[in-house]
């Protein structure tokens, strides 16, 4: 996916984005640790599996929306849709859904090529749900993330503190 970003962006590719390779490795390692730590948890009922899938996708969607909004180094799975979005001008959530769908279709085709069948234990209903739900959630969240943009543009400093203090004092004593 990083190679595809380079191909899509060409000279506009920021070499700092190559750190996605390291970040992806560390993130994968952290997922393995998380899986080891939560191995004892079991979703025995269909309702608990659906609730867990929904909660996991919801948290992932919020995380991706904030990650992309930062404009910093992303995970490769988001970096490629971000690059396509920049080049085509199509909104990131729409590109994310298309890219995720193409990746899932490639996984299913690979499943048939290598195993002769759809390996539901690899690409199951949760994957099919996530490929659409996460992009839709990002699309729904984006209009409400203005507060995050303001947080990112906040620059602490003494002058800002003095101005804020003066406003506070003025509001308390408007007659003075």
C-alpha positions as CSV (number, residue, x, y, z in Angstrom):
1,X,0.0,0.0,0.0
2,X,2.9,2.4,0.6
3,X,4.2,1.5,-2.8
4,X,0.8,2.4,-4.3
5,X,0.9,5.7,-2.4
6,X,4.3,6.5,-4.1
7,X,2.9,5.5,-7.5
8,X,-0.2,7.7,-7.0
9,X,1.4,10.8,-5.5
10,X,4.7,10.6,-7.4
11,X,6.6,13.8,-6.6
12,X,4.0,14.9,-4.0
13,X,4.8,11.8,-1.9
14,X,6.4,12.9,1.4
15,X,9.3,10.6,2.3
16,X,8.2,10.9,6.0
17,X,5.3,8.6,5.0
18,X,7.8,5.8,4.7
19,X,7.6,5.5,8.4
20,X,4.2,3.9,7.8
21,X,6.2,0.7,7.4
22,X,7.6,0.9,11.0
23,X,4.3,2.1,12.4
24,X,2.5,-0.7,10.7
25,X,4.9,-3.3,12.1
26,X,4.6,-1.8,15.7
27,X,0.8,-1.6,15.4
28,X,0.6,-5.3,14.2
29,X,2.8,-6.3,17.1
30,X,0.6,-4.4,19.5
31,X,-2.5,-6.2,18.1
32,X,-0.7,-9.5,18.7
33,X,-0.1,-8.5,22.3
34,X,-3.7,-7.3,22.7
35,X,-5.0,-10.6,21.3
36,X,-2.8,-12.5,23.8
37,X,-4.1,-10.4,26.7
38,X,-7.7,-10.8,25.7
39,X,-7.5,-14.4,24.7
40,X,-9.6,-15.4,27.8
41,X,-12.6,-13.3,26.6
42,X,-15.2,-15.3,24.7
43,X,-18.2,-14.1,22.8
44,X,-20.4,-17.2,23.1
45,X,-23.6,-15.8,21.8
46,X,-24.5,-14.2,18.5
47,X,-25.7,-11.1,20.2
48,X,-22.3,-10.7,22.0
49,X,-20.4,-11.2,18.8
50,X,-22.5,-8.6,17.0
51,X,-22.1,-6.1,19.9
52,X,-18.4,-6.7,20.0
53,X,-18.0,-6.3,16.2
54,X,-20.1,-3.1,16.3
55,X,-18.1,-1.6,19.2
56,X,-14.8,-2.5,17.6
57,X,-15.7,-1.0,14.3
58,X,-17.1,2.1,16.0
59,X,-13.8,2.7,17.9
60,X,-11.8,2.0,14.8
61,X,-13.9,4.5,12.8
62,X,-13.4,7.2,15.3
63,X,-9.6,6.5,15.5
64,X,-9.3,6.6,11.7
65,X,-11.3,9.8,11.4
66,X,-9.0,11.5,14.0
67,X,-5.8,10.0,12.5
68,X,-6.6,11.2,9.0
69,X,-7.7,14.6,10.3
70,X,-4.3,15.2,11.9
71,X,-2.6,15.1,8.5
72,X,0.4,13.2,10.0
73,X,1.7,9.8,9.2
74,X,-1.1,7.3,8.9
75,X,-1.3,3.6,8.8
76,X,-0.8,2.2,5.3
77,X,-4.5,1.1,5.1
78,X,-5.5,4.8,5.4
79,X,-2.5,6.3,3.7
80,X,-3.4,4.8,0.3
81,X,-7.1,6.1,0.4
82,X,-5.7,9.5,1.6
83,X,-3.4,9.6,-1.4
84,X,-6.2,8.6,-3.8
85,X,-8.5,11.2,-2.2
86,X,-5.8,13.9,-2.7
87,X,-5.3,13.0,-6.4
88,X,-8.9,12.5,-7.4
89,X,-10.6,15.1,-5.2
90,X,-13.1,12.5,-4.0
91,X,-13.9,12.7,-0.2
92,X,-11.8,10.3,1.9
93,X,-14.7,8.3,3.4
94,X,-15.9,7.4,-0.1
95,X,-12.5,6.4,-1.2
96,X,-12.0,4.4,2.0
97,X,-15.1,2.3,1.3
98,X,-14.0,1.6,-2.3
99,X,-10.4,0.7,-1.3
100,X,-11.6,-1.5,1.6
101,X,-14.1,-3.2,-0.7
102,X,-11.4,-3.8,-3.4
103,X,-9.1,-5.3,-0.7
104,X,-11.8,-7.6,0.6
105,X,-12.6,-8.7,-3.0
106,X,-8.9,-9.4,-3.5
107,X,-8.8,-11.4,-0.3
108,X,-11.8,-13.5,-1.3
109,X,-10.3,-14.1,-4.8
110,X,-7.0,-15.1,-3.2
111,X,-9.0,-17.4,-0.9
112,X,-10.4,-19.2,-3.9
113,X,-7.0,-19.4,-5.6
114,X,-5.1,-20.7,-2.6
115,X,-7.7,-22.8,-0.8
116,X,-10.3,-23.5,-3.5
117,X,-13.1,-22.0,-1.4
118,X,-14.1,-18.9,0.5
119,X,-12.2,-19.2,3.8
120,X,-14.9,-17.7,6.2
121,X,-12.5,-17.9,9.1
122,X,-10.2,-15.4,7.3
123,X,-12.7,-13.2,5.5
124,X,-15.9,-13.5,7.5
125,X,-19.1,-11.5,8.2
126,X,-17.1,-9.1,10.5
127,X,-14.8,-8.1,7.7
128,X,-17.7,-7.6,5.3
129,X,-19.4,-5.4,7.9
130,X,-16.3,-3.4,8.7
131,X,-15.5,-2.7,5.0
132,X,-18.6,-0.6,4.7
133,X,-19.4,0.5,8.3
134,X,-16.1,2.2,9.1
135,X,-16.2,4.4,6.0
136,X,-19.8,5.4,6.6
137,X,-19.0,6.2,10.2
138,X,-16.1,8.4,9.2
139,X,-18.4,10.1,6.7
140,X,-21.0,10.8,9.4
141,X,-18.3,11.9,12.0
142,X,-16.4,14.3,9.8
143,X,-18.8,17.3,10.0
144,X,-18.6,17.1,13.8
145,X,-14.8,17.2,14.1
146,X,-14.3,20.9,13.9
147,X,-13.4,20.9,17.6
148,X,-10.5,18.6,16.8
149,X,-9.2,21.0,14.1
150,X,-9.2,23.8,16.7
151,X,-7.4,21.6,19.2
152,X,-4.7,20.8,16.6
153,X,-4.3,24.5,15.8
154,X,-4.0,25.6,19.4
155,X,-0.7,27.2,20.2
156,X,0.0,27.6,23.9
157,X,1.9,30.7,24.9
158,X,2.2,33.5,27.4
159,X,0.4,36.1,25.3
160,X,-2.6,33.8,24.8
161,X,-2.7,33.2,28.6
162,X,-2.6,37.0,29.3
163,X,-5.4,37.7,26.8
164,X,-7.5,34.9,28.2
165,X,-6.9,36.2,31.8
166,X,-7.8,39.7,30.7
167,X,-11.1,38.5,29.2
168,X,-11.9,36.5,32.3
169,X,-11.3,39.5,34.6
170,X,-13.3,41.8,32.3
171,X,-16.3,39.4,32.3
172,X,-16.2,39.3,36.1
173,X,-16.0,43.1,36.5
174,X,-17.7,44.7,33.4
175,X,-18.3,48.0,35.2
176,X,-14.6,48.7,35.8
